[in-house]
Amino acid sequence: MKRIAITTLGCKVNQFESAAFASGFEARGCTLVPFQAEADVYVINTCTVTAKAGQQSRQLIRRVLHEHPGARVVVTGCYAQMDPEAVFSLADQPVAIVGNGNKHLLVEAALAESSPDLVLLMGRIREKKEICDLPVTRFRGRTRAYLRIQDGCDNFCSYCIVPYTRGRSRSLPLTKILAQTAVFVDQGYRELVITGINVGKYGLDLDEGETIYSLLARLCRDFPGLRLRLSSIEPTEVNDQLLDLMSGSPNFMPHLHIPLQSGDDQVLARMNRRYTRAEFAAVIERVHQALPLATIGCDVLGGFPGETEAEADNTYRLLTDLPVHYLHVFPYSRRPGTLAASLPQQLPGPVKEARVQRLRGLDAAKRQAAYQANCGRTHQVLVERRQAKTGLLQGFSENYVPILFAGGSGLIRQVVPVRLVAVEDGQPRGMIAEDLLEESRQTR
């Protein structure tokens, strides 16, 4: 019985795929152990979306090879896909490198009896026309499950390496999505996060007639007891069909994450983003009007090549004025192989850092304002864990507000009515609405 240790860097898609690896190993009779423990096989699911992520991937590979010279090491993910030669150069022992298009072969490669100097399962990722079939039985240690419905991207934003590491957009057939969702429901998960690299393109490569909108409607209808959440969607893909579905489906959570990247038209054009600041603002205002209690989050990059102070200020002012509630802020990271890497006027680190810090200050202010606006309301909170620092339970409301409150451990993995009563030290604090909790128990 082999001991398997898996670690994951990067996005929710990687986390779903690692859960699929774990399911595959368990089906073969293997034992999963923490990544810090002694194991026979170490699987590293890497990321390279930023230079820092690539560096972290290299450091982790190097450390595992050094600390566990007798183990089999399997490296996969976007860093392995982008630069397998660099991975191999780190190794002075047998190693398996599995490309993103062949992740369905990873378990077999990891458990193969023979141990050659190199197992290289790469393939041409841009020629892949079908998504890897990676079924998951359960997410270890998680209260919500992720479901990857789509892989790859056709957008080719000038700063982004993902189309080169993930290939073209490819969708999971509807029957497999429904079957995977049923598995998660049977396992007792109360919330499902629909994820992918560009989920708004779901179904366009299939002959099933499905779109992201028809798929979400089907999931809402077929699984009424399951909370559904969309991980991220492009502003050009937010339309009335989506908003009508969200407002009319009680199990579709009122929360959207919509990438902006820049609030300046010239920078957006250099990024190859397909909208203007005015069009983005109109999308956000439409979401807010249709779903006034929804939480809206944005991605934003600071310090893109050639970004002037005035252009950076355009981004800051746009986000200040819009009804968005939190920001994911990143410094621009120069990625060899992307169009932006060869642009002139690459900004120095201190300039990028100053702009990032200003945006992160805005993020903190936006979050606090959103928390205060939710005070006094009762939310349905999916309880995730007990926080070690405070001893309080913590979980997320329907509209993605993180709330701490007192309660018994039997409430973990349950959806509990919690009234948000205060914001203390920047953290939303709540208390269980006992009357509603008793009522919900009686109706189960």
PyMOL commands that set and color helices and strands:
alter all, ss='L'
color gray80, all
select helices_A, chain A and resi 12-27+51-67+78-82+84-90+100-111+125-127+162-166+174-186+199-201+212-222+235-237+240-248+265-271+277-290+309-321+339-342+349-374+409-411+434-443
alter helices_A, ss='H'
color red, helices_A
select strands_A, chain A and resi 3-8+31-32+41-46+72-77+95-98+118-121+144-151+170-171+191-196+227-230+255-257+295-302+326-331+378-386+393-396+402-405+415-424+427-432
alter strands_A, ss='S'
color yellow, strands_A
deselect
rebuild
show_as cartoon
